[in-house]
Structures are given as structure tokens and as C-alpha cells.
Amino acid sequence: MKSLLFAGALLLLLSCGNSTQNYELRDISGIEVNTIWEDSMSVRAVEIARDGSLWFADNRGRFGYFDYKDKVVMDSVKYDTIVPHFRAIASNGENIFLLSIGNPALLYKIDDKLEATLVYQEKDSAVFYDAVKFWNSEEGIAMGDPVEEGCLSVLITRNGGNSWSKVPCDLLPPLAKGEAAFAASNTNIAISGEYTWLITGGVRSRVFYSPDKGRSWKVYDTPVVQGEPTMGMYSVDFWDKDHGYAIGGDYTRPEYHTANKLRTEDGGKTWQLAANNRGPGYRSCVQYVPNQKGNELVAVGFEGIAFSQDGGAYWKQLSDEGFYTIRFLNDSTAYAAGKGRVARVLLRKNGVNTSN
């Protein structure tokens, strides 16, 4: 019965809606998960660089990349006696940038020889950065919890990441009391062209929107579950400037699947609940599958990997293996990371790898 409902909803979506035009349905029946690195670490920060290599950073100040033979090339940094806990990573096409949580906030630029240069630091008992991303080779953005009362922490670079400046609070919409963000998978920020979306969570969970690469901002309400510090949106991704999807819930109640998934078709101005009262429950990361016209999504969390091929209206569980974050190399291969490991994830079609 579930499979018939899933197929029926998909056929309905295929008959209407711009994002599904010319979409060829793929019969994704499962996945293959191959661990490429195991260690006593936690990895929430992964990034696929321009050359296709997978970069990572962990909670023990370590960072590096996997070459084409899955050999890890790794280094580490310390700030005095502090070992940075990295949860955010980004590439501008030329360098890799690592951002730590906690006090002090440390933002490093990493070159192709794995040499680390500290390009920004911030000391405050309340400092906690969640995500970092680039619009292009010169301009990038990072976001974090409020340090000044009622104001998101937003950093901007316009010179290739060599220096970063904090956006003044009077240029940002005010935060509600108890509104912050989750450093769960480095997907609090979504970018499409010059358009940018930042998501918050907690007592209030909203979408901060900029149409001009962080120069001006608006904020929009969402119907996602909220009201407690552990509730709200944890991850957002946009297929284009209009179509986006967000996921979250409450990580202390991962089976709770009411009002934890939502999507937009107008660039984030309005959001509608999706797959409400249906699985999956809490997930920490959602990503569109490349080259599938905005129809296919994958969501991961410590409760497993879920897949949708109708824009997130219906989902099916592909695996119970837990991860924190995932990034796609192409429409059949992704890299997922979590507690103790990094793995290659292959989508399977009728029992055959789609990459074959």
C-alpha cells in the first residue's frame, strides 16, 4: 500500500508543476554504503572541491582530503592549547575554509599544501558559528548564534576569504528570544546565484533571506515545529532561486515527524509543510540530488538515510545507517560523514549501482 501511495503521489506531481517537467523517473531501490575512513572522531563538515576531491574537518582539529584512491591526506591545527572543533567547511575553488564552534571562533584558510592561515577569530563566551559557504571565488558568508542580543552573527568576505567582517546588527532583521541555529551538518546556509537563505531554530525557527549576497536582508516565518530549544529547522537546500526544501524536527525525539519538513516554491517567502505526519522524522541534513530537476532529495541523520523522488512529498527509508551530513559528487554517488566514519554512498537502481 505504501508503495502505491508513493507512486500515486509521484504521478500527480509529474502531471503538474514546473520542477518535474521532463523528469525521467529512476527506480532507486536502495543504496550501497562503503566506509572509506574509520576513526574515533565526529565529522559534520565535508566539502567536494572543484577537482572532485572530498575534504573534511573533524572535532579534533584535524582536516584533509581523500585522493582518488581513497587515501586520506591529513593535517591538524591548534590555537595555543585549544584544539578546534570544526563543524563547518567551504571551498571558494582555490582554498578550503574551516570554521570552529565555541569560544574562540577560529576561521582558517587552507591552501593546496595543507598550510593553515588564521583569517578570522572572535572571542566571546556566547560565540558559536554554525556554517560557512561561498557565492564565488571572492565572496563568502558564515553564520552563527547571537553574540549581541537579538542579532544573528553573520560574517562576510569580499576578498577571497583573506579577511572577514561582521555584519552590523542594524542591517539584519532582529532575532526573537530563544532563536539561534544548529551546527548539525553545515547546511544552515543555502545559495543560488546571488540569493542566500539562512535558517534558524529553537524557540523560533525562521528563514533569513538576502537577494544581493548579504547586502540586504528580510526574514520569513515558517510552519516548522518550534517552541523549544531543540526544535526547528536543521538543514536547508535550494534547487534554484525559487524551489527549496528544509528539514529538522527535534533531535531528542527523532521519531517525531509532525511539521518537520517543509518546502517553498517562491524563493523562501512562504513555506508549506511536506510529508506531514509521515516519515522521516528528525534529520540533520537534506540535499537535492544533482541533475534530477529538483525532484530527488536525500536526507540523513542518526536515524538513517531517506530518499524522495517527488520533491519531498513522500519519502522512503533506504538505510538505517546513521550519518550527520551528506554531499553529492554526481547523481549517483555521494559522501556521507558522521560519528566515527566517512563513507561513499551509491544509489542503487533495481539492485544495480546507478554509477555503472
Secondary structure, DSSP 8 states (H G I E B T S, - for coil): -HHHHHHHHHHHHHTS-GGGTT-----EEEEEEEEEEEEEEE--EEEE-TTS-EEEE-TTSEEEEE-TT--EEEEE--BTTB---EEEEEE-SS-EEEEE-SSSEEEEEE-TT--EEEEEEE--TT--EEEEEESSSS-EEEEE--SSTT--EEEEESSTTS--EE--GGGS----TTEE---SSS-SEEEETTEEEEE-EESS-EEEEESSTTSS-EEEE--S--SSTTEEEEEEEESSSS-EEEEEEETTSTT--SS-EEEESSTTSS-EE-STTSS----SEEEE-TTSTT--EEEEETTEEEEESSTTSS-EEEE----SEEEESSSSEEEEE-EEEEEEEEEEETTEETT-
